[in-house]
Amino acid sequence: MDDLSDLYQDIILGHNKRPHHYGELNPHTHEAEGYNPLCGDRLCIQVREKDGSLEAAGFTGEGCAISKASASIMTDAVKGLDREGVAKKIGEVLELLTGREEPVVDLMEQGDIAALAGVRKFPPRVKCATLAWHTLAAALSEEPRSVSTE
C-alpha cells in the first residue's frame, strides 16, 4: 500500500474505534433509520436543526467499520450547514463513492471525507459507506422514512 492509502485506512479505522457524535441526540428535530441487509449495518441518524442550519448530528447503531466511520465523518461534515449545504455535501460524497470518473481527492480540502474514496476499490462495500448519507437525506426529507441499500 502507498502512504496515502495507509493514511486513508488509518482515518477509517480511527473513526470506527472512536466514532464522533455516537449516541442518541436529545433533543433532535429529525430522525431516520437505515439498513444495509448485505452487511447487516443498521444506523439511526438524528439531527437537530436550529435557525436554518444543522446545530448537531448524531448516530446510533451497529455496523461494519466502513459504515460506522462514514457516519462519524458525516456528523462532522454537516454540522453547521444549512439544508442546501447538506444536500450539496451528500451529493459530493455520493459522487465520490459512486461516480463514473475516478475522483480527485485532497485531504487538505475535503478532510476525512477524502478517506472514503478508498472504498471505491471494494464495490460491495460502497453501500456500507453510503448508508449514513442516504439515511441523513431521508431524515431531512418531507416524509422521513427508513431506507435500505437494497
C-alpha positions in Angstrom: 0.0 0.0 0.0 1.2 3.5 -0.6 1.5 6.1 2.1 -1.8 7.9 1.1 -3.8 4.6 1.2 -2.3 3.8 4.6 -3.4 7.3 5.8 -6.9 6.8 4.5 -7.1 3.4 6.1 -5.9 4.9 9.4 -8.6 7.6 9.2 -11.4 5.0 8.6 -10.1 2.8 11.5 -9.8 5.8 13.8 -13.4 6.8 13.2 -14.5 3.2 13.7 -12.7 2.9 17.0 -13.7 6.3 18.3 -16.7 7.5 16.4 -17.6 11.1 16.7 -21.1 12.0 17.8 -22.1 8.4 18.6 -25.1 8.2 20.8 -28.7 9.4 20.9 -29.1 13.1 20.2 -31.6 14.7 22.6 -33.4 16.7 21.7 -33.4 16.2 17.9 -35.7 17.5 15.2 -35.3 14.9 12.5 -34.5 11.2 12.5 -34.4 8.2 10.1 -33.2 4.7 10.2 -31.1 3.0 7.6 -30.4 -0.7 6.9 -27.9 -2.5 4.7 -29.0 -6.1 4.5 -25.9 -7.2 2.7 -23.6 -6.3 5.6 -26.1 -6.1 8.4 -25.4 -2.4 9.1 -28.2 -0.6 11.0 -28.0 3.1 11.7 -30.3 5.7 13.2 -29.3 9.2 12.2 -30.6 12.1 14.3 -30.1 15.8 13.7 -31.1 19.0 15.4 -32.0 21.9 13.1 -32.0 25.4 14.6 -32.2 28.7 12.8 -32.0 27.1 9.4 -28.9 25.0 9.9 -27.9 21.7 11.5 -26.8 22.5 15.0 -25.9 18.9 15.8 -25.9 15.5 14.3 -25.5 12.1 15.9 -26.0 8.4 15.2 -26.5 5.1 16.9 -26.5 1.6 15.6 -24.3 -1.3 14.7 -22.3 -1.9 11.6 -19.0 -2.6 9.9 -16.0 -0.4 10.3 -16.8 1.4 7.0 -20.4 2.2 7.8 -19.6 3.4 11.3 -16.6 5.5 10.1 -18.7 7.0 7.3 -21.5 8.0 9.8 -18.8 9.5 12.1 -17.3 11.5 9.2 -20.7 12.6 8.1 -21.7 14.0 11.5 -18.6 16.2 11.5 -19.0 17.3 7.9 -22.6 18.5 8.1 -22.6 20.3 11.4 -23.4 24.0 10.9 -24.6 23.6 7.3 -28.0 24.8 6.0 -30.2 22.3 4.1 -28.7 23.4 0.8 -25.2 22.9 2.1 -26.2 19.5 3.5 -27.7 18.4 0.2 -24.6 19.6 -1.7 -22.3 17.7 0.8 -24.4 14.5 0.4 -24.2 14.8 -3.4 -20.4 15.3 -3.3 -19.9 12.2 -1.1 -22.2 10.1 -3.2 -20.4 11.2 -6.4 -17.0 10.5 -4.7 -18.2 6.9 -3.9 -20.3 6.0 -6.9 -19.4 8.4 -9.7 -18.1 7.1 -13.1 -14.9 9.1 -13.0 -12.1 8.3 -10.6 -12.3 11.1 -8.0 -9.6 13.5 -7.4 -9.3 13.7 -3.6 -7.5 16.2 -1.5 -7.2 15.6 2.3 -6.5 19.2 3.0 -9.6 20.4 1.1 -12.0 17.6 1.9 -10.8 16.5 5.3 -11.7 13.0 6.4 -14.3 12.6 3.6 -11.3 12.1 1.3 -10.6 8.8 3.1 -13.9 7.4 1.9 -12.6 7.4 -1.7 -10.6 4.2 -0.9 -13.9 2.3 -0.5 -14.4 2.5 -4.3 -11.8 -0.3 -4.6 -14.2 -2.6 -2.9 -17.6 -2.2 -4.8 -19.6 -4.4 -2.3 -18.6 -2.0 0.5 -19.7 1.1 -1.2 -23.2 0.6 0.2 -21.7 0.5 3.7 -20.2 3.9 3.1 -23.3 5.5 1.5 -25.8 4.2 4.1 -25.3 7.1 6.6 -25.6 9.7 3.8 -28.8 8.2 2.4 -30.2 8.0 5.9 -29.4 11.6 6.6 -31.2 12.6 3.3 -34.2 10.6 4.4 -34.2 12.3 7.9 -34.3 15.7 6.3 -36.9 14.8 3.7 -40.5 15.9 3.9 -41.6 12.4 4.9 -38.8 10.8 6.9 -38.7 7.1 6.3 -36.5 4.1 6.8 -34.0 3.5 4.0 -32.4 0.3 2.7 -29.4 -0.1 0.5 -31.3 -2.8 -1.4 
